[in-house]
Amino acid sequence: MRADAQNIDELFRAREIDMASAPAPLDWEALFGRSGPGAIEIGTGNGYFLAQEAARLPEFNFIGIEREPKFYYKMAKRCARAGLDNVCTVRGEAREFLERWLPPHSLDRLYCYFSDPWPKRRHRERRVFGPALPVLLERVLAPGGELWFKTDADFYFNLAVTVFRRRGGWRFIEIGRVPLAEPSPSEVPSNYERKAREAGTVVWGFKAVVER
């Protein structure tokens, strides 16, 4: 059992991108040893969604970003146990990683599910979704690249939609309250979403395509 735990630790360390020492900008093909569409999840939590989505889409190269150590290690070890060669992990701030490590137009999809909405006005600078995000995503997303967003905070949903509509150059392909029925087989719910649905909580979300 100890050997297995050691192997898992070695596997996730081998797939970890160290923001203190990794060269920038990131070379996706060198990192994964192959070409393919690139996807990032911001705020992976315990990694349930990331592991399921990476297994569902083996042709994609995934990077999971989580800043909280206890969740990061759960996520990284979950992906290592699943033997997911198409997943690398980052412990740190998502905005910094997107700004410094991603080459222009190298990302095909960004997932942001149930990030902390920071509801207090004095904490608004900590929110992932603000006026600067569309500009940043326009730089890193490839033409036709997608943003997938979900939250259980209606004010945060409205704020996120407003930010992208005011910016312009984005086309919403799905938008609104997500029904409490189970997601379609082609979509994996996050662990947080599963719990929200079980509790009868309203889930809001959208998918948007960059057209700039």
PyMOL commands that set and color helices and strands:
alter all, ss='L'
color gray80, all
select helices_A, chain A and resi 2-14+28-32+48-56+69-81+94-101+121-126+132-140+154-167+191-198
alter helices_A, ss='H'
color red, helices_A
select strands_A, chain A and resi 16-17+38-42+61-66+87-91+107-113+141-151+170-178+203-210
alter strands_A, ss='S'
color yellow, strands_A
deselect
rebuild
show_as cartoon
